[in-house]
């Protein structure tokens, strides 16, 4: 199984930060960050992966890495059952 550390590690760090620390700093929207922390971090890291893809970070890497890291070759939308 190919893994994309450049995307997975920031996702985990950001998830812990948003779910554990942001609700204590922002008291007004505490329940929003508790409930939707995974959705927020997935959207942020997907944007980060898109910027890396557009910037050419994965142009000269192995094909297996390109499949898991690039947003234009991941097949996420094409593989959806809709």
N, C-alpha and C positions, 0 to 999 in steps of 0.2 A: 504494500500500500504506500503510495507516494504521499508525502506530507509537505505542507508549505509552512515552514517555521516563521517566515517573514510575515505571514498573515495570522497564524494561530497564536503565537506568543503575544503580539499586541492585543489580540482579542481577549485573551485570558486576563492580562494585566488591566485592560480597560474595564472588563466586566467586574473584576474585584473592586476597582476604584469607584465605579458608578454605583454598584450595589451596596458597598459597605461604607464609603466615605461621603459621597455626595448627599445622601439623606440627612447626615448629621450636620453638614454645613448649611444646606438649604432647608430650613424648617417648614417653609410654606408648601413646597411640592413634594413632601416626604413620601407620600404613598405612591405617587407617580413613579418615582425612581425605584422604589421597592418592587413594584409590580411589573414594570416594563423595562427593567435594566437590560435584559437580554436583547430585546428588540432595539433599544437605543444603540447598544454596542455593536450589534450585527450591522446596522445601517451605517454607523461611523466607519467600521472596519471594511465594509464593502466599498465605501467611497475611497478609503485609503488604498485598497487593492486596485480600484479603477485608476487612481492617479499613478500608481506604480506601473500598471499596464500601459497607459497612455504615454508615460514618460520613457518607456522602453527598457524597464528594468529586467524584463524576462525575454528579451529578444534573442539572446545567445546562450540560453540554458537548455538542459535536456528536455526532450519532448514530454516526459512524465511530469516534470516540474511545471511545464507550461500548462498542462491540462489541469493541474490542481491549483495553480496560483493565479493565472490570468483570468480576468473577468469575461473576456470575449471568447474564450475557449473552454470554459468550465461546463457548458451545456446545461446550466441550471434551469434556464427558461425553456429550452427545447425539451428537456426531460420531464417537465411537469405534465401531469396527466390531463390538463385542461386543454 
